[in-house]
Amino acid sequence: MSDPNEKDPARNVLGGPLAVCGTSPRTGFFRDGCCSTGPSDAGRHVVCAILTEEFLEFSAEQGNDLSTPAPQFGFPGLSEGDRWCLCVARWKEALEAGVAPKVVLEATHEAALRVVSLDDLVAHAAIESYS
């Protein structure tokens, strides 16, 4: 019998355990390296993306500059190639604008499926997702 106080493990969009998205820089709403979510995560930072310059420019144009460091918040600033837990709504906006970055399916939380389809995520899956 399982412990009722033990938290269920987070699941990814493929139904498996949620993998680590990135630790350098450390990502996730909880800065635990995973795209975990909870009631306090209003933005639903659940899509593990491999950032591109094109996406970073798009995000800045939308008012969320991810490239500039903000040391007061412990934020190092991001660069092309970094893995980062994105808000699912922003990833969807980028998808609709044709600039969605690749995603790591094993590290993308199943909560993303409430906003975007598995087909769209699979179509943007990073090759490493299948290794």
Residue frames relative to the residue before (quaternion, step in Angstrom):
aa qw qx qy qz dx dy dz
M 1.0000 0.0000 0.0000 0.0000 0.00 0.00 0.00
S 0.4009 -0.7356 0.4923 0.2364 3.58 -0.87 0.91
D 0.5562 -0.5979 0.4739 0.3294 3.51 -1.26 0.56
P 0.4099 -0.7384 0.4728 0.2513 3.65 -0.60 1.06
N 0.6531 0.5071 -0.3176 0.4642 3.61 1.21 -0.37
E 0.5760 0.5934 -0.3764 0.4176 3.58 1.26 -0.25
K 0.4339 -0.7075 0.5045 0.2379 3.54 -0.90 1.01
D 0.4857 -0.6355 0.5124 0.3124 3.56 -1.06 0.79
P 0.4968 -0.6529 0.4642 0.3339 3.59 -0.96 0.74
A 0.5215 -0.6318 0.4747 0.3218 3.55 -1.07 0.77
R 0.2537 -0.7675 0.5761 0.1213 3.56 -1.11 0.77
N 0.3886 -0.7018 0.5443 0.2453 3.55 -1.19 0.57
V 0.7224 -0.4616 0.3068 0.4135 3.57 -1.32 0.13
L 0.6580 0.4833 -0.3081 0.4883 3.59 1.25 -0.26
G 0.5859 -0.6100 0.3476 0.4047 3.58 1.32 -0.02
G 0.6008 0.5596 -0.3604 0.4427 3.59 1.26 -0.02
P 0.7003 -0.4281 0.3305 0.4659 3.57 -1.28 -0.08
L 0.5268 -0.6444 0.4608 0.3081 3.56 -1.07 0.78
A 0.2796 -0.7702 0.5567 0.1366 3.57 -0.72 1.13
V 0.6158 -0.5228 0.4363 0.3964 3.54 -1.31 0.31
C 0.3408 -0.7366 0.5512 0.1938 3.56 -0.99 0.86
G 0.7847 -0.2619 0.2012 0.5246 3.59 0.68 -1.02
T 0.1606 -0.8035 0.5690 0.0696 3.53 -1.02 0.85
S 0.7681 0.2229 -0.1561 0.5796 3.59 1.24 -0.10
P 0.3793 -0.3983 -0.7346 0.3973 1.57 0.04 2.49
R 0.5818 -0.5875 0.4403 0.3500 3.56 -1.27 0.54
T 0.1457 -0.8252 0.5451 0.0255 3.54 -0.60 1.20
G 0.5579 0.6144 -0.4657 0.3071 3.51 -1.38 -0.15
F 0.6158 -0.5565 0.4120 0.3759 3.54 -1.13 0.65
F 0.7421 0.3743 -0.1996 0.5190 3.56 1.06 -0.82
R 0.3677 -0.7544 0.4496 0.3056 3.59 1.39 0.04
D 0.4104 0.6922 -0.4766 0.3538 3.53 0.99 0.99
G 0.6006 -0.5835 0.3454 0.4238 3.57 1.31 0.14
C 0.7082 0.4174 -0.2378 0.5173 3.58 1.29 -0.24
C 0.4678 -0.6601 0.5128 0.2872 3.56 -1.25 0.50
S 0.1417 0.7936 -0.5640 0.1789 3.55 0.86 1.06
T 0.1326 -0.7881 0.5962 0.0764 3.55 -1.21 0.45
G 0.0062 0.7807 -0.6248 0.0058 3.53 -1.30 0.22
P 0.7727 -0.3841 0.2395 0.4450 3.57 -1.30 0.06
S 0.6867 0.4871 -0.2983 0.4497 3.63 1.03 -0.65
D 0.6143 0.5457 -0.3406 0.4570 3.60 1.28 -0.23
A 0.1424 -0.8423 0.5167 0.0570 3.56 0.35 1.28
G 0.7013 0.4793 -0.2693 0.4539 3.60 1.07 -0.68
R 0.2894 -0.7829 0.4954 0.2407 3.58 1.29 -0.21
H 0.0117 0.8147 -0.5719 0.0956 3.57 0.42 1.35
V 0.2648 0.8370 -0.4268 0.2174 3.57 0.61 1.18
V 0.6389 0.5073 -0.3389 0.4686 3.62 1.23 -0.12
C 0.2450 -0.7598 0.5871 0.1341 3.58 -0.63 1.15
A 0.0073 -0.8301 0.5534 -0.0682 3.55 -0.37 1.30
I 0.3089 -0.6750 0.6305 0.2269 3.50 -1.30 0.50
L 0.3500 -0.8121 0.4336 0.1732 3.51 -0.21 1.35
T 0.1799 -0.7447 0.6354 0.0964 3.50 -1.23 0.73
E 0.6263 -0.5238 0.4107 0.4058 3.56 -1.23 0.41
E 0.6227 0.5567 -0.3254 0.4432 3.56 1.04 -0.84
F 0.6765 0.4670 -0.2986 0.4850 3.61 0.92 -0.85
L 0.6401 0.5319 -0.3370 0.4402 3.61 0.91 -0.86
E 0.6405 0.5053 -0.3161 0.4842 3.60 1.03 -0.77
F 0.6371 0.5274 -0.3172 0.4641 3.59 0.98 -0.88
S 0.6648 0.5092 -0.3032 0.4547 3.57 0.88 -0.95
A 0.6424 0.5146 -0.3208 0.4686 3.58 0.97 -0.83
E 0.6401 0.5262 -0.3172 0.4613 3.58 1.02 -0.80
Q 0.6778 0.4686 -0.2800 0.4926 3.58 1.18 -0.58
G 0.6293 -0.5708 0.3226 0.4174 3.59 1.29 0.06
N 0.6764 0.4307 -0.3017 0.5158 3.59 1.23 0.19
D 0.1132 -0.8176 0.5645 0.0095 3.56 0.05 1.36
L 0.1266 -0.8207 0.5565 0.0295 3.56 -0.32 1.28
S 0.6062 0.6004 -0.3414 0.3944 3.61 1.23 -0.26
T 0.6910 0.4784 -0.2779 0.4653 3.58 1.07 -0.68
P 0.4488 -0.6862 0.4998 0.2790 3.60 -0.80 0.99
A 0.0826 -0.7478 0.6566 0.0540 3.55 -1.23 0.67
P 0.1899 -0.8461 0.4877 0.1007 3.59 0.36 1.27
Q 0.5940 0.5863 -0.3658 0.4117 3.59 1.10 -0.64
F 0.7287 0.3511 -0.2183 0.5459 3.59 1.26 -0.41
G 0.5023 -0.6557 0.4196 0.3764 3.58 1.28 0.13
F 0.4824 0.6665 -0.4272 0.3750 3.58 1.19 0.54
P 0.3227 -0.8084 0.4644 0.1632 3.59 -0.51 1.18
G 0.4612 -0.6106 0.4922 0.4149 3.59 1.16 -0.45
L 0.2728 -0.7960 0.5290 0.1103 3.56 -0.98 0.87
S 0.1988 -0.7681 0.6022 0.0886 3.52 -1.28 0.57
E 0.6831 -0.4397 0.3799 0.4423 3.51 -1.33 0.26
G 0.7724 0.3333 -0.2687 0.4692 3.56 -0.97 0.92
D 0.5430 0.5990 -0.4113 0.4210 3.60 1.23 -0.31
R 0.3225 -0.7002 0.5994 0.2154 3.54 -1.20 0.63
W 0.0586 0.8174 -0.5600 0.1216 3.56 -0.72 1.11
C 0.4187 -0.6826 0.5404 0.2585 3.57 -1.09 0.74
L 0.1515 -0.8147 0.5583 0.0389 3.55 -0.41 1.27
C 0.5476 -0.5421 0.5100 0.3824 3.52 -1.31 0.40
V 0.5123 -0.6765 0.4344 0.3019 3.55 -0.81 0.98
A 0.6295 0.5331 -0.3477 0.4456 3.61 1.01 -0.68
R 0.6495 0.4987 -0.3254 0.4728 3.62 1.00 -0.74
W 0.6269 0.5202 -0.3460 0.4655 3.60 1.01 -0.78
K 0.6436 0.5159 -0.3210 0.4654 3.59 1.00 -0.81
E 0.6239 0.5223 -0.3376 0.4732 3.61 0.99 -0.77
A 0.6590 0.5002 -0.3025 0.4733 3.57 0.97 -0.87
L 0.6036 0.5491 -0.3461 0.4630 3.58 1.06 -0.74
E 0.6926 0.4787 -0.2702 0.4670 3.57 0.85 -1.00
A 0.6904 0.4511 -0.2672 0.4985 3.60 1.19 -0.56
G 0.5112 -0.6815 0.3938 0.3451 3.58 1.30 -0.03
V 0.6537 0.5090 -0.3141 0.4636 3.60 1.22 0.40
A 0.2845 0.7824 -0.5128 0.2097 3.60 1.16 0.48
P 0.3821 -0.7162 0.5301 0.2451 3.58 -0.89 0.89
K 0.6331 -0.5057 0.4177 0.4110 3.55 -1.30 0.30
V 0.2362 -0.7678 0.5807 0.1324 3.55 -1.19 0.58
V 0.3424 -0.6779 0.6086 0.2299 3.52 -1.30 0.53
L 0.3613 -0.7931 0.4499 0.1951 3.55 -0.18 1.32
E 0.6760 0.5110 -0.3046 0.4349 3.59 0.89 -0.89
A 0.7303 0.3906 -0.2185 0.5161 3.58 1.23 -0.48
T 0.5636 0.5673 -0.3903 0.4562 3.61 1.29 0.17
H 0.4366 -0.7368 0.4643 0.2258 3.56 -0.62 1.21
E 0.5908 -0.6105 0.4107 0.3311 3.55 -1.07 0.81
A 0.5418 0.6247 -0.4040 0.3911 3.62 1.16 -0.42
A 0.5308 0.6294 -0.4093 0.3933 3.61 1.18 -0.41
L 0.6258 0.5817 -0.3317 0.4000 3.58 1.10 -0.69
R 0.5514 0.5891 -0.4020 0.4327 3.59 1.26 -0.12
V 0.7559 0.3605 -0.1733 0.5183 3.58 1.26 -0.47
V 0.7932 0.1434 -0.0631 0.5885 3.59 1.00 -0.79
S 0.5174 -0.6581 0.4516 0.3087 3.56 -1.17 0.52
L 0.5936 -0.5464 0.4508 0.3820 3.53 -1.22 0.49
D 0.6063 0.5646 -0.3555 0.4328 3.60 1.02 -0.73
D 0.6666 0.4840 -0.3094 0.4750 3.61 0.92 -0.85
L 0.6490 0.5077 -0.3226 0.4658 3.59 0.96 -0.79
V 0.6554 0.5061 -0.3098 0.4673 3.59 0.91 -0.91
A 0.6412 0.5342 -0.3233 0.4462 3.59 0.99 -0.80
H 0.7441 0.3383 -0.1919 0.5432 3.59 1.21 -0.49
A 0.3423 0.7651 -0.4859 0.2478 3.58 1.21 0.36
A 0.4426 -0.6566 0.5455 0.2745 3.52 -1.06 0.83
I 0.6141 -0.5605 0.4053 0.3800 3.56 -1.07 0.70
E 0.6313 0.5600 -0.3350 0.4191 3.58 0.99 -0.85
S 0.5325 0.6366 -0.4096 0.3787 3.60 1.20 -0.37
Y 0.7514 0.3914 -0.2234 0.4819 3.57 1.07 -0.54
S 0.5324 0.6339 -0.4164 0.3759 3.59 1.22 0.18
